Amino acid sequence: MGLIGNPEKASCAEAVSKAARLVRSAGRRLLCDPETARLARVREGIEPDASALAGQADLLLVFGGDGTMLRVAREIAGSQTPILGINLGGLGFLTAVSSANLSRALQHVWKGRFNFELRALIEARAQCRGKIVQQSALNDLVISRGIASRLIELRVSVDDEPLTRYRCDGLIISSPTGSTAYSLAAGGAVVFPTAEVLQLTPICPHTLSNRSLVLPLTSRICVNVINSKPTTLLSADGQVVTELSAGDRITVCRSRQTVRLMHLEGSSFFETLRVKLHWRGANL
């Protein structure tokens, strides 16, 4: 079993150390990346990175929040090794288990009380100043303005058919998994994470009729940058990939790679919505 922690979270060292003790006491082989090994004071089974860990472990426990999960998902994309996210605080839609319930969660794992879910990734191929840039994402790809408080202009087509020309702060192209991330905050719909769809959500569009649009997951979305100023950025899962210039073209489609998430028996996406978004209903 592989452990990956987020060293920037204060509570991570304690949670990872506890997990290491539980894995050892269950007679399982323990593996870590170098940073996690330092956190948990583990000296054996150290692999150089998440990709190498995925090649050796039958399950990865990822400690942190959704940001840590997104990073690991990109690094091991295409691997069949499942990920189980351990939440160390915050909202977290990808981290399935609270660190307070770690012992109980591992008992479920030992007894086989879990299931797997394949999540689609999306990828961008950008032509930037004559160079090709490629990047995958589990949640979303975002084309947005930099620090200047000015609108950017983007011409968008879907499967070679013109859609519209946005004047906006940015455009979010989200996977089904990413519907509960930036897209939701920008007014997009909540999408079931295994639905075969993409979602286009403009950020603060100048034209009020520009709404979030749901497309088939097979769609090929092309975005042309019109403006020379302000600075336009391409980000994947919240991490800046490259700066874009007028005339640059970004093509987004479903990736051939997937990520395998583990869910414990009895958990569900609807339960996550009720808990995370406080959907409790009302008394009339």
NUTOR-526115 format. One record per atom (N, C-alpha, C, CB): residue in one letter; z, x, y. Coordinates in steps of 0.05 Angstrom, whole numbers, padded with zeros to 5 digits, always signed. Glycine has a CB too. Layout:
REM NUTOR-526115
AZXY...
***
This chain:
REM NUTOR-526115
M+00000+00017-00024M+00000+00000+00000M+00000+00018+00025M+00024-00019+00000G-00017+00011+00044G-00019+00027+00068G-00005+00014+00092G-00048+00031+00076L+00008+00030+00108L+00022+00021+00132L+00009+00033+00157L+00052+00028+00131I+00004+00016+00177I-00007+00025+00203I+00010+00012+00225I-00037+00018+00206G+00022+00028+00242G+00038+00018+00263G+00027+00024+00291G+00066+00029+00261N+00038+00010+00310N+00031+00015+00338N+00054+00031+00351N+00026-00012+00354P+00050+00057+00356P+00072+00073+00367P+00081+00066+00395P+00064+00102+00366E+00064+00049+00409E+00071+00042+00436E+00091+00019+00437E+00046+00034+00451K+00096+00006+00414K+00116-00016+00413K+00143-00005+00404K+00106-00039+00394A+00164-00010+00420A+00190+00001+00415A+00201-00007+00388A+00209-00007+00437S+00196-00031+00379S+00207-00041+00354S+00192-00033+00329S+00210-00071+00355C+00170-00019+00333C+00152-00013+00311C+00165+00007+00291C+00126-00001+00321A+00179+00027+00301A+00190+00047+00283A+00210+00034+00263A+00205+00069+00299E+00227+00016+00272E+00246+00003+00255E+00232-00014+00234E+00265-00014+00271A+00211-00030+00242A+00197-00047+00224A+00182-00031+00203A+00178-00066+00239V+00169-00010+00211V+00153+00006+00192V+00172+00021+00173V+00136+00027+00208S+00194+00031+00182S+00214+00044+00165S+00225+00025+00144S+00237+00056+00181K+00230+00000+00153K+00239-00021+00134K+00218-00026+00113K+00247-00047+00149A+00193-00029+00121A+00171-00034+00103A+00168-00011+00083A+00145-00039+00118A+00171+00013+00092A+00169+00037+00075A+00190+00036+00053A+00171+00063+00091R+00215+00028+00061R+00236+00027+00041R+00231+00005+00020R+00263+00021+00055L+00220-00018+00030L+00215-00040+00012L+00192-00034-00008L+00208-00065+00028V+00172-00020+00002V+00149-00012-00015V+00158+00007-00036V+00126+00000+00002R+00174+00027-00028R+00184+00047-00047R+00202+00033-00069R+00200+00069-00033S+00220+00016-00059S+00239+00003-00078S+00224-00015-00098S+00260-00013-00063A+00200-00025-00090A+00184-00042-00109A+00168-00025-00128A+00166-00061-00093G+00170+00002-00125G+00155+00019-00143G+00125+00022-00136G+00157+00010-00171R+00118+00014-00111R+00090+00017-00102R+00085+00043-00088R+00083-00007-00084R+00060+00052-00090R+00053+00077-00076R+00051+00072-00046R+00026+00088-00087L+00062+00089-00030L+00063+00086-00001L+00043+00105+00012L+00091+00092+00010L+00026+00094+00030L+00007+00109+00045L+00009+00103+00075L-00022+00103+00035C+00004+00123+00092C+00006+00119+00121C-00015+00137+00135C+00034+00127+00132D-00022+00129+00160D-00037+00147+00177D-00017+00166+00190D-00054+00131+00198P-00025+00188+00203P-00006+00208+00213P+00014+00197+00234P-00021+00230+00226E+00005+00180+00252E+00023+00169+00273E+00044+00151+00260E+00008+00153+00294T+00036+00134+00241T+00055+00117+00228T+00075+00133+00211T+00040+00096+00210A+00065+00154+00198A+00082+00171+00182A+00104+00183+00199A+00066+00194+00168R+00098+00191+00224R+00118+00202+00242R+00139+00180+00249R+00105+00213+00267L+00129+00156+00254L+00147+00134+00261L+00167+00128+00238L+00130+00109+00267A+00157+00128+00214A+00173+00120+00191A+00186+00144+00177A+00157+00104+00171R+00180+00168+00187R+00190+00193+00175R+00182+00195+00146R+00220+00195+00178V+00156+00189+00142V+00144+00190+00115V+00129+00217+00112V+00125+00166+00109R+00133+00230+00090R+00120+00256+00086R+00098+00256+00065R+00140+00277+00080E+00098+00235+00049E+00078+00234+00027E+00056+00214+00033E+00092+00227+00000G+00034+00216+00020G+00013+00196+00022G+00001+00193+00049G+00023+00170+00012I-00003+00215+00064I-00013+00213+00091I-00044+00216+00091I+00000+00235+00110E-00057+00196+00102E-00086+00196+00104E-00094+00199+00133E-00099+00170+00092P-00117+00211+00139P-00124+00218+00167P-00128+00195+00186P-00149+00234+00167D-00137+00172+00176D-00142+00149+00194D-00143+00123+00178D-00169+00153+00209A-00147+00101+00193A-00147+00075+00180A-00169+00072+00159A-00150+00053+00201S-00193+00083+00165S-00215+00081+00146S-00208+00095+00120S-00240+00093+00159A-00196+00118+00122A-00188+00133+00097A-00166+00117+00082A-00178+00161+00104L-00148+00106+00097L-00127+00089+00085L-00139+00066+00069L-00107+00079+00106A-00158+00053+00081A-00170+00029+00068A-00184+00038+00042A-00191+00016+00087G-00194+00063+00041G-00207+00072+00017G-00187+00078-00006G-00222+00097+00023Q-00161+00081+00000Q-00142+00088-00020Q-00122+00065-00026Q-00126+00112-00010A-00118+00047-00007A-00097+00026-00011A-00110+00000-00020A-00082+00022+00016D-00093-00017-00033D-00103-00044-00041D-00095-00065-00020D-00091-00051-00068L-00078-00057+00000L-00070-00075+00021L-00061-00058+00045L-00048-00094+00012L-00068-00066+00069L-00059-00053+00093L-00040-00071+00108L-00082-00044+00111L-00015-00062+00113L+00003-00076+00130L+00001-00065+00158L+00033-00074+00120V-00006-00081+00178V-00011-00072+00205V+00010-00083+00223V-00040-00080+00215F+00026-00065+00236F+00049-00073+00252F+00042-00070+00282F+00073-00055+00245G+00046-00092+00296G+00040-00092+00325G+00034-00120+00334G+00017-00073+00331G+00012-00122+00349G+00002-00148+00358G-00027-00151+00352G+00008-00152+00388D-00040-00170+00364D-00069-00174+00359D-00086-00150+00367D-00078-00199+00374G-00077-00135+00388G-00092-00112+00396G-00094-00091+00374G-00080-00099+00421T-00071-00086+00360T-00070-00067+00338T-00088-00077+00315T-00041-00063+00328M-00086-00103+00309M-00102-00115+00288M-00132-00112+00294M-00096-00145+00284L-00140-00117+00319L-00168-00115+00327L-00178-00086+00323L-00172-00124+00356R-00162-00067+00331R-00169-00039+00328R-00174-00031+00299R-00148-00020+00341V-00154-00039+00282V-00156-00032+00254V-00180-00047+00241V-00130-00040+00239A-00185-00072+00249A-00207-00087+00238A-00234-00074+00244A-00207-00116+00249R-00237-00063+00268R-00262-00049+00275R-00264-00023+00259R-00263-00043+00305E-00242-00009+00255E-00243+00017+00242E-00249+00014+00212E-00217+00031+00246I-00241-00008+00200I-00245-00011+00171I-00266-00032+00164I-00219-00018+00156A-00281-00040+00185A-00301-00062+00181A-00319-00055+00157A-00318-00066+00206G-00324-00075+00140G-00340-00071+00117G-00325-00064+00092G-00361-00050+00122S-00299-00056+00095S-00282-00050+00072S-00273-00076+00059S-00258-00033+00081Q-00268-00075+00033Q-00258-00098+00018Q-00227-00099+00019Q-00268-00098-00010T-00215-00078+00030T-00185-00077+00031T-00175-00098+00051T-00176-00049+00039P-00157-00116+00042P-00147-00137+00060P-00126-00126+00080P-00135-00160+00044I-00123-00140+00102I-00103-00134+00122I-00083-00156+00124I-00116-00128+00150L-00057-00149+00126L-00036-00169+00131L-00023-00160+00157L-00016-00171+00108G-00024-00176+00178G-00013-00169+00204G+00017-00176+00206G-00028-00182+00226I+00033-00157+00216I+00062-00162+00220I+00067-00162+00250I+00079-00140+00206N+00075-00185+00260N+00078-00189+00289N+00104-00178+00299N+00076-00219+00296L+00103-00161+00320L+00127-00149+00332L+00134-00162+00358L+00123-00119+00336G+00123-00186+00363G+00130-00200+00388G+00104-00208+00403G+00148-00183+00406G+00106-00228+00420G+00082-00237+00435G+00069-00260+00421G+00063-00214+00438L+00045-00268+00431L+00032-00292+00421L+00020-00288+00393L+00009-00300+00441G+00000-00271+00390G-00010-00263+00364G-00021-00285+00346G+00012-00250+00350F-00048-00287+00346F-00061-00306+00327F-00070-00292+00301F-00085-00319+00340L-00072-00265+00302L-00082-00250+00279L-00059-00240+00262L-00099-00227+00287T-00036-00235+00274T-00013-00225+00259T+00001-00249+00246T+00007-00210+00278A+00000-00249+00219A+00007-00273+00204A+00037-00276+00199A-00007-00274+00178V+00052-00253+00200V+00080-00253+00192V+00097-00241+00214V+00083-00237+00165S+00119-00253+00219S+00139-00242+00238S+00153-00219+00224S+00159-00264+00248S+00160-00198+00240S+00174-00175+00228S+00201-00184+00217S+00178-00153+00249A+00213-00205+00228A+00239-00215+00218A+00236-00226+00189A+00250-00236+00236N+00212-00234+00182N+00207-00245+00155N+00194-00226+00136N+00191-00271+00157L+00195-00200+00142L+00181-00180+00127L+00189-00180+00097L+00185-00153+00139S+00215-00180+00092S+00224-00179+00063S+00213-00203+00048S+00254-00179+00062R+00215-00226+00059R+00205-00251+00045R+00175-00249+00041R+00213-00276+00061A+00161-00239+00062A+00132-00237+00060A+00123-00218+00038A+00120-00227+00087L+00137-00196+00035L+00129-00177+00014L+00136-00189-00014L+00144-00150+00017Q+00157-00205-00016Q+00162-00218-00041Q+00139-00237-00049Q+00189-00234-00040H+00128-00250-00029H+00104-00267-00034H+00081-00250-00044H+00096-00282-00009V+00077-00227-00032V+00056-00209-00040V+00059-00199-00069V+00054-00185-00021W+00084-00190-00075W+00089-00180-00102W+00084-00202-00123W+00118-00170-00105K+00089-00227-00116K+00086-00249-00135K+00058-00262-00135K+00107-00271-00129G+00040-00251-00118G+00013-00261-00117G+00010-00287-00102G+00002-00264-00144R+00029-00294-00085R+00028-00319-00071R+00014-00316-00044R+00057-00331-00067F-00012-00312-00045F-00028-00307-00021F-00057-00315-00026F-00026-00277-00012N-00073-00315-00005N-00102-00319-00008N-00115-00301+00013N-00110-00348-00005F-00142-00298+00010F-00157-00281+00028F-00177-00298+00044F-00172-00259+00012E-00183-00288+00067E-00202-00302+00084E-00221-00281+00097E-00188-00319+00106L-00247-00285+00094L-00266-00267+00106L-00272-00275+00135L-00293-00266+00090R-00270-00257+00153R-00276-00262+00181R-00301-00247+00190R-00251-00254+00199A-00318-00261+00203A-00343-00249+00213A-00339-00232+00237A-00364-00271+00219L-00352-00210+00239L-00353-00193+00263L-00379-00199+00278L-00350-00163+00256I-00379-00193+00303I-00404-00194+00319I-00410-00166+00329I-00402-00215+00342E-00435-00161+00336E-00441-00134+00346E-00461-00136+00369E-00453-00117+00323A-00458-00116+00387A-00476-00114+00410A-00493-00089+00408A-00459-00114+00436R-00517-00092+00415R-00535-00069+00417R-00545-00069+00446R-00560-00070+00396A-00538-00049+00461A-00544-00048+00489A-00563-00025+00496A-00518-00046+00506Q-00583-00031+00512Q-00601-00010+00523Q-00591-00004+00551Q-00631-00020+00523C-00578+00019+00554C-00565+00026+00579C-00577+00052+00590C-00534+00029+00575R-00592+00050+00611R-00604+00073+00624R-00619+00090+00603R-00583+00090+00638G-00634+00077+00586G-00651+00090+00567G-00637+00098+00541G-00662+00114+00579K-00611+00094+00539K-00596+00101+00515K-00588+00075+00500K-00571+00118+00523I-00585+00078+00474I-00577+00056+00457I-00547+00058+00451I-00593+00055+00431V-00532+00036+00457V-00504+00035+00451V-00499+00012+00432V-00487+00032+00477Q-00484+00017+00410Q-00478-00004+00391Q-00447-00006+00388Q-00491+00001+00364Q-00437-00031+00386Q-00409-00035+00383Q-00404-00062+00369Q-00394-00034+00410S-00385-00062+00350S-00377-00087+00337S-00351-00097+00348S-00376-00083+00306A-00345-00122+00343A-00320-00134+00353A-00312-00157+00334A-00323-00145+00382L-00286-00160+00331L-00276-00183+00315L-00272-00207+00332L-00250-00175+00300N-00261-00203+00356N-00256-00226+00374N-00280-00232+00392N-00232-00220+00391D-00287-00213+00410D-00307-00220+00430D-00320-00195+00442D-00295-00237+00451L-00343-00200+00453L-00358-00181+00470L-00359-00193+00497L-00386-00174+00458V-00352-00178+00518V-00351-00189+00545V-00367-00172+00564V-00322-00190+00554I-00384-00185+00579I-00399-00172+00601I-00386-00182+00627I-00430-00178+00599S-00375-00164+00643S-00359-00173+00666S-00362-00153+00689S-00330-00176+00658R-00354-00163+00712R-00354-00145+00736R-00330-00126+00734R-00352-00162+00762G-00332-00105+00750G-00311-00086+00752G-00289-00095+00771G-00321-00058+00760I-00279-00077+00787I-00256-00085+00805I-00265-00100+00830I-00241-00060+00813A-00291-00098+00837A-00301-00112+00861A-00300-00142+00857A-00329-00103+00868S-00292-00156+00878S-00289-00186+00877S-00316-00199+00885S-00267-00196+00895R-00337-00193+00870R-00363-00204+00875R-00375-00213+00848R-00382-00184+00888L-00392-00234+00850L-00404-00245+00826L-00425-00226+00815L-00416-00272+00831I-00429-00227+00789I-00451-00213+00776I-00472-00234+00768I-00442-00196+00752E-00496-00225+00763E-00518-00243+00754E-00528-00234+00727E-00541-00244+00775L-00530-00253+00709L-00538-00248+00682L-00559-00268+00673L-00514-00248+00662R-00581-00259+00663R-00601-00277+00652R-00598-00278+00621R-00630-00269+00660V-00595-00302+00610V-00588-00304+00582V-00610-00320+00567V-00561-00317+00578S-00617-00310+00544S-00635-00325+00526S-00622-00326+00498S-00664-00313+00525V-00629-00347+00483V-00619-00350+00455V-00643-00353+00437V-00600-00375+00453D-00645-00335+00417D-00668-00336+00398D-00694-00336+00413D-00666-00360+00379D-00696-00320+00434D-00721-00316+00451D-00727-00340+00468D-00744-00310+00433E-00710-00360+00470E-00714-00382+00488E-00695-00380+00512E-00709-00410+00473P-00706-00382+00536P-00688-00379+00560P-00666-00400+00560P-00705-00381+00586L-00642-00392+00567L-00620-00410+00569L-00613-00416+00598L-00595-00399+00555T-00604-00395+00613T-00598-00399+00641T-00594-00372+00654T-00573-00417+00645R-00590-00373+00680R-00582-00349+00695R-00555-00354+00707R-00604-00342+00718Y-00535-00339+00697Y-00508-00343+00706Y-00502-00326+00731Y-00488-00335+00684R-00488-00338+00750R-00475-00323+00772R-00445-00328+00767R-00484-00332+00801C-00430-00307+00760C-00403-00311+00750C-00388-00285+00751C-00404-00321+00721D-00362-00286+00743D-00346-00262+00741D-00352-00248+00715D-00316-00268+00743G-00364-00262+00695G-00370-00250+00670G-00378-00270+00649G-00347-00233+00660L-00385-00261+00626L-00393-00278+00604L-00380-00268+00578L-00425-00278+00601I-00367-00286+00564I-00353-00280+00539I-00370-00291+00516I-00324-00292+00538I-00376-00273+00497I-00390-00281+00472I-00370-00277+00450I-00417-00264+00467S-00359-00299+00439S-00337-00296+00420S-00345-00305+00392S-00313-00313+00430S-00333-00292+00373S-00335-00300+00345S-00317-00324+00340S-00328-00276+00326P-00318-00336+00317P-00299-00358+00311P-00270-00348+00313P-00304-00369+00283T-00264-00324+00304T-00237-00313+00306T-00229-00311+00335T-00236-00286+00293G-00248-00303+00353G-00241-00298+00381G-00239-00323+00398G-00262-00281+00392S-00242-00346+00387S-00241-00371+00404S-00213-00375+00416S-00249-00395+00387T-00192-00364+00403T-00165-00368+00414T-00156-00344+00431T-00146-00371+00391A-00175-00327+00439A-00169-00304+00455A-00179-00309+00484A-00181-00278+00444Y-00194-00291+00495Y-00203-00293+00523Y-00219-00318+00528Y-00220-00268+00530S-00235-00326+00509S-00251-00350+00512S-00234-00375+00517S-00268-00355+00487L-00212-00377+00503L-00194-00400+00507L-00182-00400+00535L-00171-00400+00486A-00174-00376+00544A-00163-00374+00571A-00184-00381+00593A-00153-00346+00576A-00210-00377+00586A-00231-00383+00606A-00242-00411+00603A-00254-00363+00602G-00230-00428+00586G-00238-00456+00583G-00255-00462+00559G-00253-00463+00607G-00257-00443+00541G-00272-00448+00516G-00257-00466+00496G-00280-00422+00503A-00271-00475+00476A-00259-00492+00456A-00245-00475+00435A-00280-00510+00442V-00225-00487+00421V-00213-00475+00398V-00231-00480+00374V-00184-00486+00393V-00239-00459+00360V-00257-00461+00337V-00242-00452+00312V-00283-00443+00342F-00247-00467+00290F-00235-00459+00265F-00246-00431+00258F-00241-00480+00242P-00229-00413+00249P-00237-00385+00247P-00258-00378+00226P-00214-00368+00242T-00263-00396+00208T-00285-00392+00188T-00310-00409+00194T-00274-00397+00160A-00310-00422+00217A-00334-00438+00224A-00357-00419+00229A-00328-00455+00249E-00381-00428+00223E-00405-00411+00226E-00417-00414+00254E-00426-00418+00204V-00402-00406+00274V-00411-00410+00302V-00404-00386+00319V-00399-00436+00314L-00419-00384+00341L-00413-00366+00364L-00407-00384+00388L-00437-00346+00370Q-00393-00372+00407Q-00387-00387+00431Q-00393-00371+00456Q-00357-00396+00431L-00408-00383+00475L-00414-00370+00500L-00397-00383+00521L-00445-00373+00508T-00380-00368+00535T-00362-00379+00555T-00364-00363+00581T-00333-00379+00545P-00375-00375+00602P-00376-00361+00628P-00349-00359+00641P-00396-00374+00647I-00344-00337+00655I-00318-00334+00669I-00323-00340+00698I-00308-00304+00666C-00309-00361+00708C-00311-00370+00736C-00340-00372+00745C-00295-00351+00754P-00356-00389+00732P-00385-00391+00741P-00387-00404+00768P-00401-00407+00720H-00407-00395+00783H-00412-00407+00810H-00422-00435+00808H-00431-00389+00826T-00438-00441+00787T-00448-00468+00782T-00428-00482+00764T-00476-00467+00769L-00416-00503+00774L-00394-00517+00760L-00404-00531+00734L-00381-00537+00778S-00430-00535+00732S-00440-00548+00708S-00443-00529+00685S-00467-00561+00714N-00440-00503+00690N-00441-00483+00669N-00416-00485+00652N-00444-00454+00680R-00418-00494+00628R-00396-00498+00610R-00398-00480+00585R-00394-00528+00601S-00376-00478+00571S-00376-00463+00546S-00396-00476+00526S-00347-00462+00534L-00410-00460+00512L-00432-00469+00494L-00427-00459+00466L-00459-00461+00505V-00428-00476+00446V-00425-00468+00418V-00452-00466+00405V-00407-00489+00403L-00457-00443+00392L-00483-00438+00380L-00480-00431+00350L-00497-00414+00395P-00501-00433+00335P-00499-00424+00307P-00493-00394+00305P-00526-00431+00292L-00479-00387+00284L-00471-00359+00281L-00496-00341+00275L-00451-00356+00258T-00518-00354+00268T-00543-00339+00263T-00558-00333+00289T-00561-00355+00244S-00548-00343+00312S-00563-00340+00337S-00564-00311+00346S-00550-00356+00359R-00585-00304+00360R-00589-00278+00372R-00588-00282+00402R-00615-00264+00362I-00568-00271+00416I-00564-00276+00444I-00573-00251+00460I-00535-00283+00451C-00590-00254+00479C-00599-00231+00495C-00590-00236+00524C-00630-00228+00494V-00577-00215+00535V-00567-00217+00563V-00579-00194+00579V-00536-00215+00563N-00592-00201+00601N-00604-00182+00619N-00587-00180+00644N-00633-00188+00626V-00579-00156+00652V-00564-00152+00677V-00583-00152+00701V-00547-00126+00676I-00578-00170+00720I-00596-00172+00743I-00586-00156+00767I-00598-00202+00751N-00560-00156+00771N-00549-00144+00795N-00546-00113+00793N-00522-00156+00801S-00550-00100+00815S-00544-00071+00816S-00516-00066+00825S-00564-00057+00835K-00504-00084+00841K-00476-00083+00849K-00465-00111+00847K-00473-00071+00878P-00440-00115+00841P-00420-00094+00834P-00424-00083+00807P-00392-00106+00837T-00407-00064+00800T-00408-00051+00773T-00404-00072+00752T-00386-00030+00771T-00421-00070+00730T-00419-00089+00708T-00411-00073+00683T-00446-00104+00703L-00392-00084+00667L-00381-00070+00644L-00386-00086+00619L-00351-00065+00648L-00390-00072+00597L-00390-00084+00570L-00365-00076+00556L-00416-00075+00554S-00350-00096+00546S-00325-00091+00531S-00326-00104+00504S-00300-00101+00547A-00312-00091+00485A-00309-00103+00458A-00280-00105+00451A-00324-00085+00437D-00271-00129+00446D-00243-00134+00440D-00224-00122+00461D-00236-00123+00412G-00232-00124+00486G-00215-00115+00508G-00218-00086+00515G-00187-00121+00501Q-00234-00071+00500Q-00238-00042+00505Q-00265-00037+00517Q-00234-00026+00479V-00266-00024+00540V-00291-00019+00554V-00309+00000+00537V-00286-00006+00582V-00333-00009+00533V-00353+00006+00517V-00370+00023+00534V-00369-00012+00500T-00382+00011+00555T-00400+00025+00573T-00404+00010+00599T-00427+00029+00560E-00413+00024+00619E-00420+00012+00645E-00450+00005+00644E-00415+00032+00669L-00457-00018+00655L-00484-00028+00654L-00497-00027+00682L-00485-00057+00643S-00523-00025+00682S-00538-00024+00707S-00559-00046+00707S-00552+00004+00711A-00570-00051+00731A-00591-00071+00733A-00614-00064+00715A-00601-00074+00763G-00624-00084+00700G-00645-00080+00681G-00636-00074+00653G-00662-00057+00690D-00610-00068+00649D-00600-00063+00622D-00600-00089+00606D-00572-00051+00623R-00604-00087+00580R-00606-00110+00562R-00587-00107+00539R-00636-00113+00552I-00572-00129+00534I-00552-00129+00512I-00560-00151+00493I-00523-00133+00523T-00562-00144+00468T-00568-00163+00447T-00543-00166+00429T-00593-00155+00430V-00535-00191+00425V-00511-00197+00409V-00518-00215+00386V-00488-00210+00426C-00508-00208+00362C-00513-00224+00338C-00490-00220+00319C-00540-00217+00325R-00491-00235+00297R-00471-00231+00276R-00474-00204+00263R-00474-00253+00255S-00452-00190+00258S-00453-00165+00244S-00456-00170+00214S-00427-00149+00250R-00467-00150+00200R-00468-00151+00171R-00440-00146+00159R-00489-00131+00161Q-00422-00135+00174Q-00396-00128+00164Q-00376-00151+00169Q-00386-00102+00178T-00356-00152+00151T-00335-00172+00154T-00308-00158+00151T-00338-00194+00132V-00287-00172+00157V-00260-00163+00153V-00245-00183+00135V-00245-00159+00180R-00229-00173+00117R-00215-00190+00098R-00185-00192+00106R-00217-00179+00069L-00177-00215+00114L-00149-00220+00122L-00133-00233+00100L-00148-00237+00148M-00108-00225+00097M-00090-00238+00077M-00074-00259+00091M-00072-00217+00063H-00071-00282+00078H-00053-00303+00088H-00033-00310+00065H-00069-00329+00097L-00008-00313+00072L+00012-00320+00052L+00010-00349+00045L+00040-00313+00062E+00018-00356+00021E+00017-00384+00012E+00034-00401+00030E+00028-00385-00017G+00022-00424+00038G+00037-00443+00055G+00030-00440+00084G+00066-00439+00051S+00016-00419+00092S+00009-00416+00120S-00019-00429+00125S+00009-00386+00129S-00024-00436+00150S-00050-00448+00157S-00056-00444+00186S-00050-00478+00150F-00082-00446+00193F-00090-00443+00221F-00079-00465+00239F-00121-00443+00223F-00077-00489+00228F-00066-00511+00244F-00036-00507+00249F-00070-00538+00229E-00022-00496+00230E+00006-00489+00235E+00009-00468+00257E+00019-00479+00209T-00010-00448+00256T-00009-00428+00277T-00014-00440+00305T-00031-00407+00271L-00033-00459+00307L-00038-00472+00332L-00013-00487+00341L-00061-00492+00330R+00000-00501+00323R+00024-00517+00331R+00046-00498+00341R+00034-00533+00307V+00049-00476+00328V+00071-00458+00335V+00064-00442+00360V+00077-00439+00312K+00041-00429+00360K+00033-00411+00382K+00028-00426+00408K+00009-00395+00374L+00015-00449+00406L+00007-00464+00430L+00026-00487+00436L-00021-00475+00427H+00048-00489+00420H+00069-00510+00425H+00057-00538+00425H+00083-00505+00451W+00040-00543+00405W+00028-00570+00402W+00048-00588+00387W+00001-00569+00387R+00064-00602+00402R+00085-00618+00389R+00080-00648+00394R+00112-00610+00401G+00060-00655+00409G+00055-00683+00414G+00073-00694+00435G+00058-00699+00389A+00073-00721+00439A+00090-00733+00459A+00100-00760+00449A+00075-00738+00485N+00123-00768+00459N+00135-00794+00452N+00127-00814+00473N+00165-00792+00449L+00116-00837+00465L+00108-00857+00484L+00130-00879+00487L+00081-00871+00475
***
